[in-house]
Amino acid sequence: MKIKIIGAGLAGCEAALYLAGRGVEVELHDIKPKAFTPAHTDKNFAELVCSNSLKGKDAYSNACGLLKEEMRVFGSVMLEAAEKTSVPAGGALAVERQRFAQYITDKIKSNKYITTVCGEVTCVPEEWCIVATGPLTCGALSEDISRICGGGLHFYDASAPIVARDSLDFGKCFYGDRYGKGGDDYVNCPMDKEQYERFVEELANAEKVILRDFEKREIFEGCMPVEVLASRGKDSLRFAMLKPVGLKDGEGKGYYAILQLRKENSEGTAYNLVGCQTNLKFGEQKRVFSLIPALANAEYLRYGVMHRNTFINSPQCLNADFSLKERPTVFFAGQITGVEGYVESAASGLLAAIHMYQKLNGRQPVIPDSTTVLGALSAHISSAGGDFQPMNANFGILKSLENNIRDKKLRYAALAERALANIKSYKQELL
């Protein structure tokens, strides 16, 4: 029996390699390299579209870091690839996009149990399959998913510009990470009060690509366009991506505002503007970001873009094992299920594959409980609620501790210790 997986993004690749690693034959379908969605450009699978960051590394202070540790228990290929292709990013795990995608693509194509098929799939198969086509699913397949799942919801996602290192003015920026963490992983671009206020004013008045007022529910907070955030108040950016805390000048004085740039590649020739996802027209991006002194003559290797992301009403149609309630041999995975973020997307592919493998072997799926991030995300996509929205990994979705710990640092550490112990026990249940 061959299992069909539709979509070779992070979720689809994670699922394919988990099943193949257990001797299950997989047929992995994707439109690449013959065709691309509006947001994709790389011929390789597992392309990172918005950012090159997989968020925090520390499991004991960062929920996404904890999710990574849980996934490592099951041999996540995404994390293996990230470790092989990482670039310095302080407390975050960032990767060189093309090498990352190439690494996973090579893993897929060299696996004897995986056959790749290039072409469009127009309907959800009746047989065993995992649908991991992502939030940009379109055409006949999108219509079939809408028919099966009762329509789709959506939000808007955005990416930040990338600039060439040698076009930066290093007389007006400097290397360093906040509070001295990570050495010289970031380039810091300071602004004084006058420069900052002019930047915010021009940002708010610049021409946008999508000429409409977004309803709040349509923009995912984790990928909020910088101009939308700026419109919430003149100091909003100083408490977000432009916060100056943890950075001092040579005299020990703080800054009014700081834009940080993070490496896009190991050579350090390209940097992205951290937190500056945008929907501005390309010419406006160059004009407005050039108001930041260090970027006055910056060369843009890629401008920021915004695109619409579609997801299904998962609590209405999915079980906690990511299978369809009405068709339990069909699983969904990735951002189309309403998990949000690279790591979360890959995690859902891993979970769908774990549960499918259990069913293929005549066993009932065992769902991790909500003391773990994997279990909490499973509960999120399957628990009935009012207004279902995409969810990132965060400590708030975990089951509370029996004894409340007031100190946040100690509480997060206790949640992480419990989660890691329980995910290892969960793995034993699957054997």
C-alpha positions as CSV (number, residue, x, y, z in Angstrom):
1,M,0.0,0.0,0.0
2,K,1.3,3.5,-0.9
3,I,0.3,6.4,1.2
4,K,-0.4,9.7,-0.6
5,I,0.8,12.9,0.8
6,I,-0.3,16.1,-1.0
7,G,2.1,19.0,-0.5
8,A,5.8,19.0,0.1
9,G,6.1,21.8,2.5
10,L,7.4,21.4,6.1
11,A,4.4,19.4,7.2
12,G,4.3,17.1,4.2
13,C,8.0,16.4,4.2
14,E,8.0,15.8,8.0
15,A,5.1,13.3,7.6
16,A,6.7,11.6,4.5
17,L,10.0,11.0,6.2
18,Y,8.5,9.7,9.5
19,L,6.4,7.1,7.6
20,A,9.2,6.2,5.2
21,G,11.5,5.7,8.2
22,R,9.1,3.0,9.3
23,G,9.1,1.2,6.0
24,V,5.8,2.7,4.7
25,E,5.8,3.5,1.0
26,V,4.9,7.1,0.3
27,E,3.8,9.0,-2.8
28,L,4.6,12.7,-2.3
29,H,2.7,15.0,-4.6
30,D,3.7,18.7,-5.2
31,I,3.3,21.2,-8.1
32,K,7.0,22.1,-7.8
33,P,9.2,22.5,-9.8
34,K,6.7,22.9,-12.7
35,A,4.6,25.5,-10.9
36,F,4.6,27.7,-7.9
37,T,2.1,29.4,-5.6
38,P,2.2,33.2,-5.4
39,A,4.5,33.1,-2.4
40,H,7.0,30.4,-3.5
41,T,10.1,30.8,-5.7
42,D,12.5,27.9,-4.7
43,K,12.3,24.7,-6.7
44,N,13.1,22.7,-3.6
45,F,10.6,21.4,-1.1
46,A,10.2,22.7,2.5
47,E,10.7,26.3,1.4
48,L,10.6,29.0,4.1
49,V,8.5,31.9,2.7
50,C,8.2,34.6,5.4
51,S,11.2,34.5,7.7
52,N,14.3,32.4,8.1
53,S,13.8,32.1,11.9
54,L,12.4,29.1,13.7
55,K,12.1,31.1,16.9
56,G,13.6,30.5,20.3
57,K,16.0,27.7,21.2
58,D,15.5,27.5,25.0
59,A,12.8,25.0,26.0
60,Y,12.6,26.3,29.5
61,S,11.7,29.9,28.6
62,N,10.2,29.7,25.1
63,A,7.2,27.5,24.2
64,C,8.5,27.1,20.6
65,G,11.8,26.0,22.0
66,L,9.9,23.4,24.1
67,L,8.0,22.3,21.0
68,K,11.3,21.7,19.2
69,E,12.6,19.5,22.0
70,E,9.4,17.5,21.9
71,M,9.8,17.0,18.2
72,R,13.4,15.9,18.6
73,V,12.1,13.0,20.6
74,F,10.5,11.7,17.4
75,G,13.5,12.5,15.1
76,S,12.2,15.6,13.4
77,V,13.8,16.1,10.0
78,M,13.1,19.9,10.1
79,L,15.2,20.2,13.2
80,E,17.9,18.0,11.8
81,A,18.0,20.3,8.7
82,A,18.0,23.4,10.8
83,E,21.0,22.3,12.9
84,K,22.9,21.5,9.7
85,T,22.1,24.9,8.0
86,S,21.8,27.3,10.9
87,V,23.1,30.9,10.9
88,P,24.0,32.8,14.1
89,A,20.9,34.5,15.6
90,G,21.5,34.8,19.3
91,G,18.8,33.0,21.2
92,A,16.8,32.1,18.1
93,L,17.3,29.2,15.7
94,A,17.7,30.7,12.2
95,V,18.7,29.0,9.0
96,E,20.0,29.6,5.5
97,R,16.8,29.2,3.6
98,Q,18.1,27.6,0.3
99,R,20.5,25.2,2.1
100,F,17.7,24.2,4.5
101,A,15.2,23.5,1.7
102,Q,17.9,21.6,-0.3
103,Y,18.8,19.5,2.7
104,I,15.3,18.3,3.2
105,T,14.7,17.9,-0.6
106,D,17.8,15.6,-0.8
107,K,16.5,13.6,2.1
108,I,13.2,13.1,0.4
109,K,14.6,12.2,-3.0
110,S,17.2,9.8,-1.7
111,N,14.7,7.8,0.3
112,K,13.8,4.5,-1.3
113,Y,10.4,4.5,0.2
114,I,9.4,7.9,-1.2
115,T,8.3,8.5,-4.8
116,T,7.8,12.2,-5.7
117,V,5.1,13.2,-8.2
118,C,5.1,16.6,-9.8
119,G,1.6,17.8,-10.7
120,E,-1.6,19.2,-9.4
121,V,-4.0,17.1,-7.3
122,T,-7.6,18.2,-8.0
123,C,-9.5,16.4,-5.2
124,V,-9.0,14.8,-1.8
125,P,-8.3,11.1,-2.3
126,E,-10.7,8.5,-0.8
127,E,-7.8,6.3,0.2
128,W,-5.2,6.8,3.0
129,C,-3.6,10.2,2.5
130,I,-2.3,13.3,4.3
131,V,-3.4,16.7,2.9
132,A,-0.6,19.2,3.6
133,T,-1.0,21.7,0.9
134,G,-0.6,24.7,3.1
135,P,-2.6,28.0,3.4
136,L,-2.2,28.9,-0.3
137,T,-4.1,25.8,-1.5
138,C,-6.1,26.9,-4.6
139,G,-8.0,25.7,-7.6
140,A,-10.0,22.5,-7.8
141,L,-8.4,21.0,-4.7
142,S,-9.3,24.1,-2.6
143,E,-12.9,23.8,-3.8
144,D,-13.0,20.1,-2.9
145,I,-11.6,20.8,0.6
146,S,-14.2,23.5,1.1
147,R,-16.9,21.1,0.1
148,I,-15.7,18.4,2.5
149,C,-14.9,20.8,5.4
150,G,-17.7,23.3,5.0
151,G,-15.8,26.3,3.7
152,G,-12.6,27.9,4.7
153,L,-11.5,30.7,6.9
154,H,-8.5,33.0,6.2
155,F,-6.0,35.6,7.5
156,Y,-3.3,37.7,6.0
157,D,0.4,36.8,6.4
158,A,3.4,39.0,5.5
159,S,7.2,38.8,5.1
160,A,10.0,41.3,5.7
161,P,12.5,42.8,3.2
162,I,16.0,41.4,2.8
163,V,19.0,43.8,2.2
164,A,22.6,43.3,1.1
165,R,25.1,43.6,3.9
166,D,27.6,45.6,1.8
167,S,25.0,48.3,1.1
168,L,24.6,49.1,4.9
169,D,26.2,52.2,6.4
170,F,28.4,50.7,9.2
171,G,29.2,54.2,10.4
172,K,25.6,54.3,11.5
173,C,25.0,50.7,12.8
174,F,26.9,48.1,14.8
175,Y,27.0,44.4,15.5
176,G,25.7,42.9,18.8
177,D,22.8,41.1,20.5
178,R,20.6,42.3,23.3
179,Y,22.1,42.0,26.7
180,G,25.3,40.6,25.2
181,K,23.7,37.3,24.2
182,G,24.9,35.6,21.0
183,G,27.9,37.8,20.3
184,D,27.7,39.7,17.0
185,D,24.7,37.9,15.5
186,Y,22.7,41.0,14.7
187,V,23.3,44.3,13.0
188,N,21.7,47.1,15.0
189,C,20.4,50.3,13.3
190,P,19.7,53.0,15.9
191,M,17.4,56.0,15.5
192,D,17.0,59.1,17.6
193,K,13.6,60.5,18.5
194,E,13.3,62.8,15.5
195,Q,14.4,60.0,13.1
196,Y,12.0,57.5,14.7
197,E,9.0,59.8,14.6
198,R,9.5,60.7,11.0
199,F,9.9,57.0,10.1
200,V,6.6,56.1,11.9
201,E,4.8,59.0,10.3
202,E,5.9,58.0,6.8
203,L,5.3,54.4,7.4
204,A,1.7,55.1,8.4
205,N,1.1,57.3,5.3
206,A,2.9,55.1,2.7
207,E,1.0,53.4,-0.1
208,K,0.0,49.8,0.4
209,V,-0.4,47.0,-2.0
210,I,-3.9,45.9,-0.8
211,L,-5.8,49.1,-0.6
212,R,-8.3,48.3,2.1
213,D,-8.7,48.5,5.9
214,F,-8.1,45.1,7.4
215,E,-10.4,43.8,10.0
216,K,-8.4,42.9,13.1
217,R,-9.3,39.2,12.8
218,E,-7.9,39.0,9.3
219,I,-4.3,39.8,10.3
220,F,-2.4,37.2,12.3
221,E,-0.8,39.0,15.2
222,G,2.5,37.0,14.9
223,C,2.9,38.4,11.3
224,M,1.5,41.9,11.8
225,P,2.6,44.3,9.0
226,V,4.8,46.9,10.6
227,E,2.7,49.7,9.1
228,V,-0.5,48.3,10.7
229,L,1.3,48.2,14.1
230,A,2.6,51.7,13.6
231,S,-0.9,53.0,13.1
232,R,-1.8,51.9,16.7
233,G,0.2,54.6,18.2
234,K,3.5,56.5,17.7
235,D,5.4,54.5,20.3
236,S,3.9,51.1,19.4
237,L,7.1,50.0,17.4
238,R,9.3,51.1,20.3
239,F,7.6,48.4,22.4
240,A,7.8,45.8,19.6
241,M,10.4,45.1,17.0
242,L,12.2,48.5,17.4
243,K,12.5,48.3,21.2
244,P,15.9,49.7,22.3
245,V,16.3,47.6,25.5
246,G,19.4,45.6,26.1
247,L,21.6,47.6,23.8
248,K,24.0,50.4,24.9
249,D,26.4,52.8,23.1
250,G,30.1,53.1,23.9
251,E,29.3,55.5,26.8
252,G,26.8,53.1,28.3
253,K,23.8,55.1,27.2
254,G,20.6,53.6,25.7
255,Y,19.0,54.3,22.4
256,Y,15.6,55.8,21.5
257,A,14.8,53.0,18.9
258,I,16.7,50.2,17.3
259,L,16.0,48.1,14.1
260,Q,17.8,44.8,14.2
261,L,18.9,42.9,11.1
262,R,19.4,39.1,11.2
263,K,21.6,37.0,8.8
264,E,19.9,35.3,5.9
265,N,22.9,33.2,5.0
266,S,26.0,31.8,6.6
267,E,28.3,34.1,4.6
268,G,26.5,37.1,6.1
269,T,26.0,38.8,2.8
270,A,22.2,39.2,3.2
271,Y,20.2,40.4,6.2
272,N,16.5,40.6,6.9
273,L,14.7,43.4,8.7
274,V,13.6,41.7,11.9
275,G,9.9,42.1,12.6
276,C,9.3,44.4,9.6
277,Q,6.8,42.3,7.7
278,T,5.1,44.7,5.3
279,N,2.3,45.2,2.7
280,L,3.8,48.5,1.3
281,K,4.4,48.8,-2.4
282,F,8.0,48.0,-3.3
283,G,9.0,51.6,-4.1
284,E,7.5,52.7,-0.8
285,Q,9.4,50.1,1.1
286,K,12.7,51.5,-0.3
287,R,11.7,55.1,0.4
288,V,10.4,54.6,4.0
289,F,13.0,52.1,5.3
290,S,15.7,54.4,3.8
291,L,14.8,56.9,6.5
292,I,16.6,54.7,9.0
293,P,20.1,56.1,8.8
294,A,22.0,52.8,8.3
295,L,19.6,51.9,5.5
296,A,19.8,55.1,3.6
297,N,21.5,53.4,0.5
298,A,20.4,49.8,1.2
299,E,20.2,47.4,-1.8
300,Y,17.0,45.3,-1.5
301,L,17.6,41.6,-2.4
302,R,13.9,40.9,-1.7
303,Y,11.0,43.2,-0.8
304,G,8.4,42.2,1.7
305,V,5.1,40.8,0.5
306,M,1.7,40.0,1.9
307,H,-0.6,37.1,0.9
308,R,-3.9,35.6,2.0
309,N,-3.7,32.3,4.0
310,T,-6.6,29.9,4.1
311,F,-7.3,27.4,6.9
312,I,-10.2,25.0,7.6
313,N,-12.5,25.1,10.6
314,S,-10.7,22.2,12.1
315,P,-12.8,21.7,15.3
316,Q,-15.8,21.3,13.0
317,C,-14.2,18.6,10.8
318,L,-11.0,17.1,12.3
319,N,-10.4,14.7,15.1
320,A,-7.6,15.3,17.6
321,D,-5.4,12.8,15.5
322,F,-5.7,15.3,12.6
323,S,-8.0,12.9,10.6
324,L,-11.4,13.8,9.1
325,K,-14.3,13.0,11.3
326,E,-16.3,11.7,8.3
327,R,-13.3,10.1,6.6
328,P,-10.9,8.8,9.2
329,T,-8.2,7.5,6.7
330,V,-7.8,11.1,5.4
331,F,-5.5,13.4,7.5
332,F,-4.8,17.1,7.3
333,A,-1.5,18.7,8.4
334,G,0.2,22.1,8.3
335,Q,-1.0,25.6,8.5
336,I,-4.2,24.7,6.7
337,T,-5.3,23.1,10.0
338,G,-5.0,26.3,11.9
339,V,-1.6,25.9,13.5
340,E,0.6,28.9,12.8
341,G,4.3,29.0,12.3
342,Y,7.0,26.9,10.7
343,V,7.7,24.7,13.7
344,E,4.0,24.2,14.5
345,S,3.3,23.3,10.9
346,A,6.1,20.7,10.8
347,A,4.8,19.4,14.2
348,S,1.3,18.8,12.9
349,G,2.8,16.8,10.0
350,L,4.7,14.7,12.5
351,L,1.6,14.1,14.5
352,A,-0.5,13.2,11.5
353,A,2.1,10.7,10.4
354,I,2.4,9.2,14.0
355,H,-1.4,8.7,14.2
356,M,-1.7,7.4,10.6
357,Y,1.0,4.8,11.4
358,Q,-0.9,3.7,14.5
359,K,-4.0,3.2,12.4
360,L,-2.2,1.4,9.6
361,N,-1.0,-1.1,12.2
362,G,-4.5,-1.7,13.6
363,R,-4.0,0.4,16.7
364,Q,-6.1,3.3,18.0
365,P,-4.3,6.6,17.9
366,V,-3.0,7.8,21.3
367,I,-3.2,11.6,21.6
368,P,-0.6,13.4,23.7
369,D,-2.2,15.3,26.5
370,S,-2.2,19.1,26.9
371,T,0.7,19.1,29.4
372,T,2.8,18.9,26.2
373,V,2.9,21.5,23.3
374,L,2.2,18.7,20.8
375,G,-0.9,17.7,22.8
376,A,-2.1,21.3,23.3
377,L,-1.9,22.0,19.6
378,S,-3.9,18.8,19.0
379,A,-6.5,20.0,21.4
380,H,-6.6,23.4,19.7
381,I,-7.5,22.0,16.3
382,S,-10.1,19.6,17.6
383,S,-11.9,21.4,20.4
384,A,-15.1,23.1,19.5
385,G,-15.0,26.8,20.2
386,G,-16.6,30.0,19.0
387,D,-14.2,31.9,16.8
388,F,-11.5,29.4,15.7
389,Q,-8.3,31.2,14.9
390,P,-4.7,30.2,14.1
391,M,-2.5,29.3,17.1
392,N,1.2,29.5,17.7
393,A,3.0,27.5,20.4
394,N,2.8,29.3,23.7
395,F,2.8,28.4,27.4
396,G,-0.7,29.7,27.8
397,I,-2.2,26.7,25.9
398,L,-0.6,24.1,28.2
399,K,-2.5,22.5,31.0
400,S,-1.9,24.5,34.2
401,L,0.4,23.2,36.9
402,E,-1.2,21.6,39.9
403,N,0.7,24.0,42.2
404,N,0.7,27.5,40.8
405,I,4.1,29.2,40.6
406,R,3.9,32.9,40.6
407,D,7.4,33.6,39.2
408,K,7.1,33.4,35.4
409,K,10.6,32.1,34.8
410,L,10.2,29.3,37.3
411,R,6.7,28.5,36.1
412,Y,7.9,28.1,32.5
413,A,10.8,25.9,33.6
414,A,8.4,23.7,35.5
415,L,6.0,23.4,32.6
416,A,8.9,22.5,30.3
417,E,10.2,19.8,32.6
418,R,6.7,18.2,32.9
419,A,6.2,18.4,29.1
420,L,9.5,16.7,28.3
421,A,9.0,14.0,30.8
422,N,5.4,13.3,29.5
423,I,6.4,13.4,25.8
424,K,9.0,10.7,26.5
425,S,6.3,8.6,28.2
426,Y,4.0,9.2,25.3
427,K,6.6,7.9,22.9
428,Q,6.8,4.7,24.9
429,E,3.0,4.2,24.6
430,L,3.4,4.2,20.9
431,L,5.8,1.2,20.8
